[in-house]
């Protein structure tokens, strides 16, 4: 997908962690904005929450950070498959190389609202994706 195509679709970004997932969104005309951090304890509960967000923001692309692994862990891979079959989203697994490091640096430099590292990393993943 080229830059013009990427910047004309709504994207939901997931920064996957062992216990938490950071969420951010990109909407054409609005840009990138942080959403929230959610707990990952129950894949079905998380699926329900993400399905709601996909519908609420009319998400077209589900951008999933790759955790620096050759393939997603089983629970996350199942979640992405289920979301794809339940909604119209196109899943894209994207390298999140340095996104957490960059997000921590940004959090330390930012004044005002402090975002969780996973949420800020989700923002960085979208920014990296859009500029790739």
Residue, then its C-alpha position, 0 to 999 in steps of 0.5 A: x500500500x503506497x503513502x497516498x493509499x495509507x493516508x486515506x484509510x482509517x487505521x487502528x494500531x495495536x502495540x502488543x505486550x504480555x499483559x497490556x495492549x496499547x491502542x492508537x488510531x489514524x483517521x484521514x483529516x484528523x491524523x494520529x491520536x492515542x486511544x487507550x491501553x487495555x488489559x490482555x487477560x481474555x482473548x474473547x473479551x479483547x476481541x469484543x472490545x476491539x470489534x466495538x472500536x473497529x465499528x466506532x471508528x470505521x477502521x479499515x486497516x488493523x495494524x499489528x506490531x510484530x513484537x520483533x518475532x518471526x510470527x505472532x504468538x498463538x493467542x494474538x494470531x487467533x485474535x487477528x484472524x477472528x477480527x478479520x472474519x468478524x469485521x471488514x478490517x485488513x490486518x497488516x503485521x508491521x515491524x515495531x522495531x524501536x517503537x517502544x524505545x522511541x515511545x519511552x523517549x517521547x514520554x520522557x520529553x513530553x510535557x502535560x499528558x503522559x501516555x502509557x508506553x504501550x499507547x505511545x508505542x501504538x502511536x509510533x507504529x502508525x507513524x512508522x507505517x505511514x512513513x514507510 
